[in-house]
């Protein structure tokens, strides 16, 4: 049963990559940084992306807390040639996506929202 859920999660993340050729990959992480499922190019990239994603989320939560706002909905980091987007994917789960700069951000955000809904169905 767990292997089946793992496979379905990976297929769901693979669906996010099919939305646009500019989506590099994505992963579902636990709140403490463990990888639940991943559709990232290779293992070393997976480890780096996980560390970066968790650092981003921590900084975002601290910044929002300082402003007295509620929970973080999305963290976006933009570089010269790529984006990293992190969103809450349910209790204790985070979806991190990496995309090239050429992607239309609105398309990416909608695709991430749809992917999170599917992840929630599988995990909860």
ABEGO torsion letter per residue (X at the ends): XAAAAAAAAAAAAAAAAAABAABAEBBBBBAAGBBABBBBABAAAAAAAAAAAAAAAAAAAAAAAAAGBBBBABBBBBBAABBBBBBBAEBGBBBBBBBBAABBAAAAAAAAAAAAAAAAAAAX
